[in-house]
Amino acid sequence: MVMPEPVSGVLLAAGASTRFAADQPKQIVTFGGEPLVRRAARQMLASSLAEVIVVTGFEWAAVESAVAGLPVRFAHNSRFLEGQSTSVVTGLGAVDATSGAACFVPCDQPFLDAATIDRLIATRRGGIADEARPAGRQTRRIWLPVFAERRGAPVIFDRQLFGALAALGGDEGGRQVIRRNEKFVRAVCLPDPAPLLDVDTTSDLAALEALL
């Protein structure tokens, strides 16, 4: 029996959250009784990801403390003020050499769950199986969730695109690579929009807390 190719998880938790006007970093703001970053890390650990790497930067000690006790690894991004691309590059550098892909997960989607992550992973694994069939070779290299034509995160990038990710710059992160490789994108439909809802401001946080 051939074992599935490992997919690493990279949790992006390094940003300064400039739009989130609060007295603490967005990553460690409590939602449903626990910090957002811990909530995201727990769901990643509950999924079939082979490992979870937490990229830290702004207030790194507080972020590490928020996930204390969880079996994660840390990758510190000292250049976090230069934009999200630096966190993608930092996380990518920590991915295990045996992984065939990396799943980049934001820490500000409080309803993101393990099932959504596993839906992406399962779709990718199905596509890899299809590649062995000469009649229908498939070339997908990016897998992302969508609901009602709205794309979101997390996003899985195949190892073939690691070089393109490592060359990123600016504040757009992986979106640059997605735009340049649109023909390789596989949008995975979700049955519910909740996993895609994110927190940018304190008002967003209050609105999502009302849904609990």
C-alpha positions in Angstrom: 0.0 0.0 0.0 1.4 3.4 -1.0 1.3 5.9 1.8 -0.2 9.3 1.0 2.3 12.1 0.3 2.7 14.3 3.4 1.2 17.8 3.4 2.8 20.3 5.8 0.7 23.0 7.6 2.0 26.5 7.9 0.1 28.8 10.3 0.7 32.5 9.5 0.7 34.4 12.8 3.4 37.0 12.4 1.6 40.1 11.3 1.3 43.4 13.2 -2.5 43.5 12.6 -2.5 47.2 11.9 -6.3 47.3 11.0 -7.2 45.5 14.2 -7.4 48.4 16.7 -7.1 46.7 20.0 -4.7 46.6 22.9 -3.3 43.2 22.0 -2.3 41.5 18.7 -5.1 39.9 16.8 -3.4 36.5 16.9 -3.9 36.3 20.7 -7.3 37.9 21.0 -9.8 35.5 22.6 -12.6 34.0 20.6 -14.8 31.3 22.0 -12.7 31.1 25.1 -9.3 30.7 23.4 -6.8 32.8 21.4 -7.4 32.9 17.7 -3.9 31.4 17.0 -4.5 28.5 19.3 -7.9 27.8 17.9 -6.4 27.6 14.4 -3.5 25.5 15.5 -5.8 23.0 17.2 -7.9 22.5 14.0 -4.7 22.0 12.0 -3.5 19.4 14.4 -6.8 17.6 14.3 -6.6 17.4 10.5 -4.4 15.0 8.4 -1.6 17.6 8.0 1.7 15.9 8.7 3.1 18.8 10.8 2.1 22.3 12.0 4.6 25.1 11.7 3.6 28.4 13.4 5.2 31.5 11.8 5.8 34.2 14.4 6.9 37.8 14.2 5.1 40.6 15.9 4.8 39.9 19.7 6.3 36.5 19.0 6.6 35.6 22.7 2.9 36.2 23.4 2.0 34.1 20.3 4.2 31.2 21.3 2.7 31.4 24.8 -0.8 31.2 23.4 -0.1 27.8 21.7 1.9 26.4 24.6 1.5 22.7 25.1 0.5 22.0 21.5 2.8 19.9 19.3 3.8 22.6 16.9 7.1 23.9 15.6 8.0 27.6 15.4 9.6 29.6 12.6 10.4 33.2 13.5 10.0 35.9 10.8 12.1 38.9 11.7 11.1 40.7 8.6 7.3 40.6 9.2 6.9 44.4 8.7 7.9 43.9 5.1 4.7 42.1 4.3 3.0 38.7 4.3 5.3 37.3 1.7 8.1 37.2 4.2 6.0 34.9 6.4 5.2 32.6 3.5 8.9 32.4 2.7 9.8 31.8 6.4 7.2 29.1 6.8 8.2 27.4 3.6 11.8 27.3 4.8 10.7 25.2 7.8 8.6 22.6 5.8 9.9 19.1 6.1 11.8 17.9 3.1 9.6 14.8 2.7 6.4 16.9 2.2 4.9 17.1 -1.2 2.9 20.2 -0.5 2.3 23.0 2.0 -1.0 24.3 3.3 -0.9 27.9 4.3 -3.4 28.8 7.0 -4.3 32.3 8.3 -4.9 32.6 12.1 -7.9 34.9 11.7 -10.6 32.6 10.4 -12.2 31.4 13.7 -14.6 29.0 12.1 -12.0 27.2 10.0 -12.1 23.6 11.0 -10.2 20.4 10.4 -12.8 19.1 8.0 -12.2 22.0 5.7 -8.5 21.4 5.7 -9.0 17.7 5.1 -11.4 18.4 2.2 -8.6 20.3 0.4 -6.0 17.5 1.2 -8.4 14.8 0.0 -9.1 16.6 -3.2 -5.3 17.0 -3.8 -4.7 13.3 -3.2 -7.5 12.3 -5.5 -5.9 14.5 -8.2 -2.5 12.9 -7.7 -4.1 9.4 -8.2 -5.7 10.7 -11.5 -2.2 11.6 -12.8 -1.4 7.9 -13.0 -4.1 7.5 -15.6 -2.7 8.3 -19.0 -6.2 9.2 -20.4 -6.7 12.1 -18.0 -3.5 13.4 -16.7 -4.2 16.4 -14.5 -1.9 19.3 -13.7 -3.4 20.9 -10.6 -0.8 22.5 -8.3 -2.9 24.8 -6.1 -6.0 23.8 -4.1 -8.2 26.4 -2.4 -11.7 26.6 -0.9 -14.6 28.5 -2.5 -18.2 29.2 -1.6 -20.6 31.0 -4.0 -17.6 31.9 -6.2 -15.8 33.5 -3.3 -12.3 32.1 -2.9 -10.5 32.0 0.4 -7.9 30.3 2.5 -6.3 28.0 3.5 -4.4 27.3 0.3 -2.4 24.2 -0.6 0.6 24.7 -2.9 2.3 21.7 -4.5 6.1 21.4 -4.1 6.5 22.3 -7.8 5.6 25.8 -6.8 7.9 26.1 -3.8 10.5 28.0 -5.9 7.9 30.6 -6.9 6.8 31.0 -3.3 10.3 31.4 -2.1 10.8 34.3 -4.6 7.8 36.3 -3.3 8.0 39.9 -2.2 5.5 42.4 -0.9 2.3 42.1 1.1 0.2 39.8 -1.1 1.7 36.5 -0.1 0.7 33.5 -2.2 -1.9 35.5 -4.2 0.8 36.5 -6.6 1.6 32.8 -7.3 -2.1 32.0 -7.7 -2.6 34.7 -10.3 0.4 33.5 -12.3 -0.7 29.9 -12.2 -4.4 30.2 -12.6 -4.6 27.3 -15.0 -3.2 25.0 -12.2 -5.8 26.1 -9.6 -8.4 23.6 -8.3 -11.2 25.4 -6.4 -12.8 23.1 -3.8 -16.4 23.9 -3.1 -17.5 24.2 0.5 -21.0 23.5 1.8 -20.9 26.4 4.2 -19.3 29.9 4.0 -18.4 30.0 7.8 -14.9 28.6 7.4 -13.9 31.5 5.1 -15.1 34.3 7.5 -12.2 36.3 8.8 -11.4 38.9 11.4 -9.8 42.2 10.2 -11.3 44.6 12.7 -12.7 44.5 16.2 -16.2 44.9 14.6 -15.6 41.8 12.6 -14.7 40.0 15.8 -17.8 41.1 17.5 -20.0 40.1 14.5 -18.5 36.6 14.4 -18.7 36.1 18.2 -22.5 36.8 17.8 -22.7 33.6 15.7 -21.3 31.3 18.4 
